[in-house]
Amino acid sequence: MNKSLMMVAIAVATLGLAACEEQKTKTENTQKSETSSGTSIEKQTTTETTKDSDGNVNREVKTETTVDPKGLMNKETTTQESTDSQKTD
């Protein structure tokens, strides 16, 4: 009986500590397309969402777009980053 009670207490403490940690989610998406003139376009989007123990959410989005027209040495890559935060009261 005493061992069972101790095991339950350890399980509850472990679950309680896990609930206090930050929760992170990372999503990656790649889109590829080609125009009628032969220009290749590749767009990679990475979204990382973090939720802390207070319920506040922080979202970071990084978008990298590569445009490669036909021909040599004319590839262009642009990067855009944004951050969005939502705080709970």
N, C-alpha and C positions, 0 to 999 in steps of 0.2 A: 504494500500500500504506500509506504513512504517513498519507494523508488518511482512509483507511478506519479505521485504528486510532484516530485522533483522533475521528472521528465516533462510534465505539463507546464511547469513554471519556466523551464528552459525554452520550450517551444514558444510560449507566449512572449518571452523576452526577445527571442530571435526575430519573431514576426514584428514586434514593436520597433526594433532597431531597423529592420528593412524598410518599414514604412517611413522612417525619417530621412532616408537617403534621397538624393536627387534622382529623378527618372529621366533618362535620355533616350531619344528616338532619332534615328538618322535614316533619311530616305534619299535615294539617288535615282535620277531619271535621265535618260538620254533619248533625244529625238534626232533623227537624221532625215534629211530631205534633199532633193535636187531639183533645181529650176529647169525650165525647158531649154535654157541657154547653156546648161551644163555646170552651173555653179552648185557646189556641194555646201550644205549648211548643216552644222552639227551643234546642238544645244544641250549642254549638260547642266542639270540643276541638282544641287545638293541642299537639302533642308535638314537642319538639326534643331530639334525641339527639346528644351530642358524644363522640367517642372520640379520646383523645390518643395520642401516639406510644408511650406505655408500656402501652397497652391498657386504661387506666381509662375507664369509661363513666359519663357524667353525663346524666341524663334529667330534663327539665323539662316538666311537664304543666300546661297552663292550660285550665280548663273554665269556660265562660260559659253560664249557663242563663237564658233569658228566658221568663217566664210572663206571658201576656197574656189575662186573662179578658175575656169580653164586657163592653162598656161603655167609657166614656171615661176616660183618665188613670189607669188602674190597672195599668199594665205594671210588672213588677218584674224586675230583672236581678241575679243573684248571680254572683260570680266566685270560683273556687277555684284555688289554685296549689299544686303540690307538686314537690319535687325528690328525686331518687333517685340515689345514687352507688354504683358498684361499682368497687372497686379490685382490681387484679390484683397478685399477689405475685411 
